[in-house]
Amino acid sequence: MSGPRYPGFTTLALHVAAGAPISDPAVPTLEERAAALEGGVAGIATASGQAALHLALATLAGSGHHVVAADNLRDDARALLAHGVRRFGVTATFASASDPDAWRAAIRPETRVLVGAAIGQDGAVLDLPRVAAVAHEHDLPLLIDATLATPWLLSAFDHGADLVVHDAAFLAGQAGAAGGVLVDGGTFDWFAAHARTGRFADLCEPNPACDGRIFAEESTVGAFALCARHVGLRAFGTAPGAHDAAVILRGLETLGMRMDRHVAGARRVAATLAGHPAIVRVAYPDHELMPRGCGAVVPFTLQAGPAAASRFLDALKLFGRADALGGPCSFATDAGAGTVRLYVGLEDPDDLLDDIARALKLAQKGA
């Protein structure tokens, strides 16, 4: 007898919580749908991806605590960890995304969470299963920023993640879309970790910020989400507007199809750049964790250095220069040291390749 058959990704993206019987269902529908797509137990919608990350950190870490973070996090996330939470007494140590031993060495008694991006804008893929193993060896949860991966390309909970955050970007399919999502996988045993280490008292002991509720008693699988919603979300005021949630919901309906097209274009661009004599390195990964592809960002380094990168960027016509992820239009940015990041949109790949070839030729002429 065969096991149960679960709905497919696009069916979930179209129909989960579609008939929610409340006056303005956009935000709770988004939360339920995001949790379903990730395979988690609860989702919390926020005003931005940065707000989702901050909400997760604030739920787990306070003054005197410590975070270990991957060096592949996006710039604004790195700034939050290096400087933003430091103002509230939380320190961070950064470790290589590909070196689990560096993570192990960075953990301290006061560490409360490990944080990394599934894919960095530099092309670095987090060694998710091994970093998750390190986290769980030390009774710590692993929080993953899956903005560039999306739930279509990566099922982070299947590889050991406990919490996942997303910026609206690719979920909405619109550049500059506002919003974010924090998803609780329901996989971390907060009570057991608290019993062994004394950590996570806000979840496992009476919480004074919420009339003495013990969230880990109320839900053995969703304690984190309950605490984040009823304490952090209320305290920091990071809930999204209904319009922004509705925009993301509409984007989720086409997420799988859009990401397949982003990846197909990115792979063609990366393959073409890899064979060009003016390019010394292309950092678009091909990783077993993401057989559908590793997103839309293609970093590459020009042999002639920063001046050539500048000439290349100036010569592009089809690629824009606005740095706003998630939309249908391609753009390019200067990553420094002669490296360019191409964000591959939904245009015809042949047109993008023509634009790149012409810009490379002009960049070489100025050498």
C-alpha positions in Angstrom: 0.0 0.0 0.0 1.5 3.3 -1.0 1.9 6.2 1.4 -0.1 9.5 1.4 0.4 11.8 -1.6 1.0 15.4 -0.7 0.2 18.4 -2.9 2.9 19.7 -5.2 4.7 23.0 -4.7 2.7 25.1 -7.1 -0.6 23.7 -5.7 0.4 24.8 -2.2 1.5 28.2 -3.5 -1.9 28.7 -5.1 -4.3 27.2 -2.6 -3.0 27.0 1.0 -5.3 29.1 3.2 -7.0 30.6 0.1 -10.4 30.7 1.9 -9.4 32.1 5.2 -12.6 33.3 6.8 -11.4 36.7 8.2 -11.9 40.3 7.2 -8.4 40.9 5.8 -6.7 37.5 5.1 -3.5 38.6 3.3 -1.1 38.5 6.2 -2.2 35.3 7.9 -2.6 33.6 4.5 0.9 34.6 3.6 2.2 33.2 6.9 0.4 29.9 6.4 1.4 29.6 2.8 5.1 30.3 3.4 5.1 27.7 6.2 3.6 25.2 3.8 6.1 25.9 1.1 9.0 25.5 3.4 7.6 22.5 5.2 7.5 24.3 8.6 5.0 24.5 11.4 4.4 28.3 11.5 5.2 31.4 9.6 5.5 35.0 10.7 5.2 37.8 8.1 7.3 40.9 8.7 7.8 44.4 7.2 11.1 43.4 5.6 13.6 40.6 5.4 15.9 42.5 7.8 13.0 42.7 10.2 12.5 38.9 10.0 16.2 38.3 10.8 16.1 40.8 13.6 12.9 39.2 15.1 14.6 35.8 15.0 17.7 37.1 16.7 15.8 39.1 19.3 13.7 36.1 20.2 16.8 34.0 21.0 19.5 36.4 22.1 19.8 39.3 24.5 22.4 41.3 26.4 25.5 39.2 27.0 24.7 36.6 24.3 26.6 35.7 21.2 25.9 34.6 17.6 28.0 32.7 15.1 27.3 33.8 11.5 28.4 32.9 8.1 30.6 35.2 6.0 28.3 34.8 3.0 25.4 36.8 4.5 24.3 39.8 2.5 25.7 43.2 3.4 22.7 44.5 5.4 22.5 41.2 7.4 26.2 41.4 8.2 25.8 45.0 9.3 22.9 44.0 11.6 25.0 41.3 13.2 28.3 43.2 13.4 26.9 46.5 14.6 23.1 46.6 15.0 22.6 44.0 17.7 25.9 45.0 19.4 24.0 48.1 20.6 21.9 45.7 22.6 24.8 43.7 24.0 24.8 40.9 21.5 28.1 40.1 19.8 28.8 38.1 16.6 31.7 36.0 15.2 31.8 35.4 11.5 32.9 32.0 10.1 33.5 30.6 6.7 30.4 29.2 5.0 32.3 26.1 3.9 34.3 25.3 7.0 32.2 23.7 9.8 35.3 23.4 12.0 35.5 27.2 12.1 31.9 27.3 13.3 32.7 24.7 16.0 35.7 26.8 17.2 33.6 30.0 17.3 30.9 28.7 19.6 31.0 29.9 23.2 28.9 29.2 26.3 26.9 32.3 25.6 26.2 31.5 22.0 22.5 31.3 21.3 22.1 30.7 17.5 24.1 30.0 14.3 23.1 32.0 11.3 24.0 31.7 7.6 22.8 32.3 4.0 22.0 29.2 2.0 23.6 31.0 -1.0 25.6 34.2 -0.7 25.8 36.9 -3.3 29.4 35.9 -3.7 28.3 32.5 -4.8 29.3 30.8 -1.6 27.0 27.9 -0.6 26.7 27.1 3.1 27.7 23.6 4.0 24.2 23.3 5.5 24.1 19.7 6.8 27.5 19.8 8.5 26.9 23.3 10.0 23.5 22.0 11.2 25.3 19.0 12.8 27.7 21.4 14.6 24.8 23.5 15.9 22.8 20.5 17.2 25.9 19.0 18.8 26.0 22.1 21.0 22.2 22.3 21.6 21.9 25.4 19.3 19.4 26.1 16.5 20.5 26.9 13.0 18.8 29.9 11.3 19.1 30.1 7.5 18.6 33.1 5.2 17.1 31.5 2.1 16.4 34.7 0.2 18.4 33.8 -2.9 17.6 30.1 -2.7 13.8 30.4 -2.2 11.8 27.4 -1.1 11.6 26.3 -4.7 15.4 25.7 -5.0 16.1 24.5 -1.4 14.1 22.8 1.3 16.3 24.0 4.2 14.5 22.0 6.9 15.3 18.8 5.1 19.0 19.5 5.5 19.0 20.4 9.2 17.9 24.0 9.4 15.6 24.9 12.3 14.5 28.4 11.3 14.3 30.1 7.9 14.0 33.8 6.9 13.2 35.3 3.5 13.2 38.8 2.1 10.2 39.5 -0.1 12.5 39.8 -3.2 12.0 36.6 -5.2 8.9 35.6 -3.3 7.1 38.6 -4.7 8.9 38.7 -8.0 9.1 42.5 -7.8 12.3 44.5 -7.3 12.1 46.4 -4.1 9.0 44.6 -2.8 8.5 45.2 0.9 8.2 42.4 3.4 9.8 39.3 4.8 8.9 36.0 6.3 10.3 34.0 9.3 9.4 30.3 9.3 9.7 27.9 12.3 10.5 24.4 11.2 9.3 22.9 14.5 12.4 20.7 14.5 14.4 22.1 17.5 13.8 20.6 21.0 13.8 23.8 23.1 13.0 22.0 26.3 15.8 19.5 26.0 18.3 22.2 25.1 17.1 24.2 28.1 17.4 21.3 30.5 21.0 20.5 29.3 22.3 24.1 29.0 20.0 26.5 30.7 19.5 28.5 27.4 16.2 29.7 25.9 14.6 30.6 29.2 12.2 32.9 27.4 10.7 29.9 25.7 10.9 27.3 28.4 10.2 29.3 31.6 7.4 31.7 32.6 7.9 34.7 30.2 7.4 38.0 32.1 6.7 39.8 28.9 3.7 37.7 28.2 1.9 37.2 31.6 4.1 34.2 32.5 3.3 32.0 29.6 5.6 29.0 29.0 5.6 28.8 25.2 7.4 25.4 25.1 4.5 23.9 27.2 1.9 25.4 25.0 3.4 23.9 21.8 6.2 21.4 21.7 6.9 22.1 18.0 5.9 25.8 17.7 7.4 27.3 20.8 9.7 29.6 19.0 7.0 31.0 16.6 4.7 31.6 19.6 7.4 33.6 21.5 8.4 35.5 18.4 4.8 36.5 17.6 3.5 37.3 21.0 6.7 38.9 22.4 9.0 40.1 19.7 6.5 41.0 17.0 4.5 43.0 19.5 7.6 44.7 21.1 9.3 45.7 17.9 6.3 46.5 15.7 7.6 44.7 12.6 4.3 43.4 11.1 3.8 44.0 7.4 0.9 45.9 5.8 -1.9 43.9 4.1 -1.0 45.3 0.7 2.6 44.2 1.0 1.5 40.7 2.0 -0.9 40.6 -0.9 1.9 41.5 -3.3 4.0 38.6 -2.0 1.1 36.2 -2.2 0.6 37.0 -5.8 4.3 36.4 -6.5 4.2 33.0 -4.8 1.7 31.8 -7.4 4.5 31.9 -10.0 7.6 31.4 -7.9 8.5 28.0 -9.3 8.2 29.0 -12.9 10.1 32.3 -12.4 13.0 30.7 -10.5 13.3 28.0 -13.2 13.7 30.8 -15.8 16.1 32.8 -13.6 18.3 29.6 -13.1 18.2 28.7 -16.8 19.4 32.2 -17.7 22.0 32.2 -15.0 23.5 28.9 -16.0 23.8 30.0 -19.6 25.5 33.2 -18.6 27.9 31.4 -16.2 28.8 28.8 -18.8 29.6 31.5 -21.4 31.6 33.6 -19.0 33.6 30.6 -17.9 34.9 30.1 -21.4 35.9 33.8 -22.0 39.6 34.7 -22.0 39.0 38.0 -20.1 37.5 36.2 -17.1 39.6 34.6 -14.4 36.9 33.3 -12.2 33.1 32.6 -12.3 31.6 31.8 -8.9 28.2 30.5 -10.0 27.9 27.2 -8.0 26.5 23.8 -9.0 25.6 22.2 -5.7 24.0 18.9 -4.7 21.8 20.6 -2.1 20.1 22.5 -4.9 19.7 20.3 -7.9 17.2 22.7 -9.5 19.9 25.4 -9.5 21.7 27.9 -7.3 19.7 31.1 -8.0 20.0 34.1 -10.2 23.3 35.8 -9.2 26.4 35.2 -11.2 29.6 36.7 -9.7 32.7 36.8 -12.0 36.1 38.4 -11.9 37.8 40.2 -14.8 41.5 39.5 -15.5 42.3 43.2 -16.0 41.0 44.2 -12.5 38.8 47.0 -11.2 39.3 49.4 -14.1 38.0 46.7 -16.5 35.1 46.0 -14.3 34.1 49.6 -14.3 34.4 49.8 -18.1 32.3 46.7 -18.4 29.6 48.0 -16.2 29.5 51.3 -18.1 29.2 49.5 -21.4 26.2 47.4 -20.5 22.9 48.4 -22.1 20.4 45.7 -21.2 21.6 45.1 -17.6 20.5 47.9 -15.3 22.5 49.3 -12.4 19.8 49.4 -9.7 20.6 47.0 -6.8 17.2 45.5 -6.0 16.8 41.8 -6.1 13.8 39.7 -7.1 12.3 41.6 -10.1 12.1 40.4 -13.7 14.8 42.8 -15.0 18.6 42.0 -15.0 21.1 44.3 -13.4 24.8 44.4 -12.6 26.8 45.7 -9.6 30.4 46.2 -8.8 31.5 43.9 -5.9 35.1 45.3 -5.8 38.5 44.0 -6.7 37.5 43.5 -10.3 34.5 41.4 -9.5 31.1 42.0 -11.0 27.8 40.5 -9.9 25.2 39.8 -12.6 21.7 39.4 -11.4 20.0 37.4 -14.3 16.4 38.4 -14.8 13.7 36.9 -17.1 14.8 38.4 -20.4 15.7 36.2 -23.3 19.2 34.8 -22.4 20.5 35.4 -26.0 19.8 39.1 -25.6 21.7 39.1 -22.2 24.6 37.2 -23.7 24.8 39.7 -26.6 24.9 42.6 -24.1 27.6 40.9 -22.0 29.8 40.0 -25.1 29.7 43.6 -26.3 30.5 45.0 -22.9 33.4 42.6 -22.4 34.8 43.7 -25.8 34.6 47.3 -24.9 36.1 46.7 -21.5 39.1 44.9 -23.1 39.7 47.7 -25.6 40.2 50.2 -22.8 42.9 48.0 -21.2 
